[in-house]
Amino acid sequence: MTREQAYKRWRAITTVKNNIDKLDDDYLFLIADKVLELMFEQESIIKYAFEHKDKILREMRGSRA
């Protein structure tokens, strides 16, 4: 990572943190609930993919033919 990229990343993190600090607690709880919901969906998708990987791979190979 270049020095400029590191600076831009630091600025972005600082901006996000400052904006979060200004939010109302109820809104933060709403955001946290949505993040947890999305994490659960992601875990479910990954679990499904592992359980059905052979079927998924067959379908992917079939669509290329």
C-alpha distances in whole Angstrom, upper triangle without the diagonal:
4,7,8,6,6,10,11,10,12,15,15,16,18,20,20,22,24,25,26,28,30,31,34,35,37,34,31,34,34,30,30,33,31,28,30,32,29,28,32,32,28,30,33,32,30,33,35,33,33,37,38,35,38,40,36,35,39,39,36,37,40,39,37,41
4,5,5,6,9,10,10,12,14,15,16,18,20,21,22,24,26,27,29,31,32,36,36,38,35,33,35,36,32,32,35,33,30,33,35,32,31,35,35,32,33,37,35,33,37,39,36,37,41,41,39,41,43,39,39,42,42,38,40,43,41,40,43
4,6,5,6,9,10,10,12,14,15,16,18,20,21,22,24,26,27,29,31,34,35,37,35,32,35,35,32,32,35,34,31,33,36,33,32,36,36,33,35,38,37,35,39,41,39,39,43,44,41,44,46,42,42,45,45,42,43,46,44,43,47
4,5,5,6,9,10,11,12,14,15,16,18,20,21,23,24,26,27,29,33,34,36,33,31,34,34,30,31,34,32,30,33,35,32,31,35,35,33,35,38,36,35,39,40,38,39,43,43,41,44,45,42,41,45,44,41,43,45,43,42,46
4,5,5,6,9,10,10,12,14,15,16,18,20,21,23,24,26,27,31,32,34,31,29,31,31,28,28,31,29,27,29,31,28,28,32,32,29,31,34,32,31,35,37,35,36,39,40,37,41,42,38,38,41,40,37,39,42,40,39,42
4,6,5,6,9,10,11,12,14,15,16,18,20,21,22,25,26,30,30,32,30,27,30,30,27,27,30,29,26,28,31,28,27,31,31,29,31,34,33,31,35,37,35,36,39,40,38,41,42,39,39,42,42,39,41,44,42,41,45
4,5,5,6,9,10,10,12,14,15,16,18,20,21,23,25,28,29,32,29,27,30,30,27,27,31,29,27,30,32,29,29,33,33,31,33,36,35,34,37,39,38,39,42,43,41,44,45,42,42,45,44,41,44,46,44,43,47
4,5,5,6,9,10,10,12,14,15,16,18,20,21,23,27,28,30,27,25,28,28,24,25,29,27,24,28,29,27,27,31,31,29,31,34,33,32,35,37,36,37,40,41,39,42,43,39,40,43,42,39,41,44,42,41,45
4,5,5,6,9,10,11,12,14,15,17,18,20,22,25,26,28,25,23,25,26,22,23,26,24,22,24,26,24,24,27,28,25,28,31,30,29,32,34,33,34,37,38,36,40,40,37,37,41,40,37,39,42,40,39,43
4,5,5,6,9,10,10,12,14,15,16,19,20,24,25,27,24,22,25,26,22,23,26,25,22,25,28,25,25,29,29,27,29,32,32,31,34,36,35,36,39,40,39,42,43,40,40,44,43,40,43,45,43,43,47
4,5,5,6,9,10,10,12,14,15,17,19,22,24,26,23,21,25,25,22,23,26,25,23,26,28,26,26,30,30,28,31,34,33,33,36,38,37,38,41,42,41,44,45,41,42,45,44,41,44,46,44,44,48
4,5,5,6,9,10,11,12,14,16,17,21,22,24,21,19,22,22,19,20,23,21,19,23,25,22,23,26,27,25,27,30,30,29,33,34,33,35,38,39,37,41,41,38,39,42,41,38,41,43,41,41,45
4,5,5,6,9,10,11,12,14,16,19,20,22,19,17,20,21,17,18,21,20,18,21,23,21,21,25,26,24,26,29,29,28,31,33,33,34,37,38,37,40,41,38,38,42,41,39,41,44,42,42,45
4,5,5,6,9,10,10,13,15,18,19,22,19,17,21,21,18,19,23,22,20,23,25,24,24,28,29,27,29,32,32,32,35,37,36,37,40,41,40,44,45,41,42,46,45,42,45,47,45,45,49
4,5,5,6,9,10,11,13,16,18,20,18,16,20,20,17,18,22,21,19,23,25,23,24,27,28,27,29,32,32,32,35,36,36,37,40,41,40,44,44,41,42,45,44,42,45,47,44,45,48
4,6,5,6,9,10,11,14,16,18,15,13,16,17,13,15,18,17,15,19,21,19,20,23,24,23,26,28,28,28,31,33,33,34,37,38,37,41,41,38,39,43,41,39,42,44,42,42,46
4,5,5,6,9,10,13,14,17,15,12,16,17,14,15,18,18,16,19,22,21,21,24,26,25,26,29,30,30,32,34,34,36,38,40,39,43,43,40,41,45,44,42,45,47,45,45,49
4,5,5,7,9,13,14,17,15,13,17,18,16,17,20,20,19,22,24,24,24,27,28,28,30,32,33,33,36,38,38,39,42,43,42,46,46,43,45,48,46,44,48,50,47,48,52
4,5,5,7,10,12,15,12,11,15,15,13,15,18,18,17,20,22,21,22,25,26,26,28,31,31,32,34,36,36,38,40,41,41,45,45,41,43,46,45,43,46,48,46,46,50
4,5,5,9,10,12,10,8,11,12,10,12,15,15,14,17,19,19,20,23,24,24,26,28,29,30,32,34,34,36,38,39,39,43,43,40,42,45,43,42,45,47,45,46,49
4,6,8,9,13,11,10,13,15,13,14,17,18,17,20,22,22,23,26,27,27,29,31,32,33,35,37,38,39,41,42,42,46,46,43,45,49,47,45,49,51,49,49,53
4,7,9,12,10,10,14,15,14,15,18,19,19,21,23,24,25,27,29,29,31,33,34,35,37,39,39,41,43,44,44,48,48,45,47,50,48,47,50,52,49,50,54
4,6,8,7,7,10,11,10,12,15,16,16,18,20,21,22,24,26,26,28,30,31,32,34,36,37,38,40,42,42,46,45,42,45,48,46,44,48,49,47,48,52
4,6,5,6,9,10,11,12,14,16,17,19,20,21,23,25,26,27,29,31,32,33,35,36,38,39,41,42,43,47,46,44,46,49,47,46,50,51,49,50,54
4,5,5,6,9,10,10,12,14,15,16,18,20,21,22,24,26,27,29,30,31,33,35,36,37,39,40,41,45,45,42,45,48,46,45,49,50,48,50,53
4,5,5,6,9,10,11,13,14,15,17,19,20,21,23,25,26,27,29,30,32,33,35,36,38,39,40,44,43,41,44,46,44,44,47,49,47,49,52
4,5,5,6,9,10,11,12,14,15,17,18,20,21,23,24,26,27,29,30,32,33,35,36,37,38,42,41,39,41,44,42,41,45,46,44,46,49
4,5,5,6,9,10,10,12,14,15,16,18,20,21,22,24,26,27,28,30,31,33,35,36,37,40,40,38,40,43,41,40,44,45,43,45,48
4,5,5,6,9,10,10,12,14,15,16,18,20,21,22,24,26,27,28,30,32,33,34,35,39,39,36,39,42,40,40,43,45,43,45,48
4,5,5,6,9,10,11,12,14,15,17,18,20,21,23,25,26,27,29,31,32,33,34,38,37,35,37,40,38,38,41,42,40,42,46
4,5,5,6,9,10,11,12,14,15,16,18,20,21,23,24,26,27,29,30,32,32,36,35,33,35,38,36,35,39,40,38,40,44
4,5,5,6,9,10,10,12,14,15,16,18,20,21,22,24,26,27,28,30,31,35,34,32,34,37,36,35,39,40,39,40,44
4,5,5,6,9,10,11,12,14,15,17,18,20,21,23,24,26,27,29,30,33,33,31,33,36,35,34,38,39,37,39,43
4,5,5,6,9,10,11,12,14,15,17,18,20,21,23,24,26,27,28,31,31,28,31,34,32,31,35,36,34,36,40
4,5,5,6,9,10,10,12,14,15,16,18,20,21,23,24,26,26,30,30,27,29,33,31,30,34,35,34,35,39
4,5,5,6,9,10,10,12,14,15,16,18,20,21,22,24,25,29,29,27,29,32,31,30,34,35,34,36,39
4,5,5,6,9,10,11,12,14,15,17,18,20,21,22,24,27,27,25,27,30,29,28,32,33,32,34,37
4,5,5,6,9,10,11,12,14,15,16,18,20,21,22,25,25,22,25,28,26,25,29,30,29,31,34
4,5,5,6,9,10,11,12,14,15,17,18,20,20,24,24,22,24,27,26,25,29,31,29,31,34
4,5,5,6,9,10,10,12,14,15,16,18,19,23,23,21,24,26,25,25,29,30,29,31,34
4,5,5,6,9,10,10,12,14,15,16,18,21,20,18,21,24,22,22,26,27,26,28,31
4,5,5,6,9,10,11,12,14,15,16,19,19,17,19,22,21,20,24,26,25,26,29
4,5,5,6,9,10,11,12,14,15,19,19,17,19,22,22,21,25,26,26,28,31
4,5,5,6,9,10,10,12,14,17,17,15,18,21,20,20,23,25,24,26,29
4,5,5,6,9,10,10,11,15,14,12,15,18,17,17,20,21,21,23,26
4,5,5,6,9,10,10,14,14,12,14,17,17,17,20,22,21,23,26
4,5,5,6,9,10,13,14,13,15,18,18,18,21,23,23,25,27
4,5,5,6,8,11,11,10,13,15,15,16,18,20,20,22,25
4,6,5,5,9,9,7,10,13,13,13,15,17,17,19,22
4,6,5,9,10,9,11,14,15,15,17,19,20,21,23
4,6,8,9,10,12,14,15,16,18,19,20,22,24
4,6,5,6,9,10,11,12,14,15,17,19,21
4,6,5,6,9,10,10,12,14,15,17,19
4,5,5,6,9,10,11,12,14,16,17
4,5,5,6,9,10,10,12,15,16
4,5,5,6,9,10,11,13,15
4,5,5,6,8,10,11,13
4,5,5,6,9,10,11
4,5,5,6,9,10
4,5,5,7,9
4,5,5,7
4,5,5
4,6
4
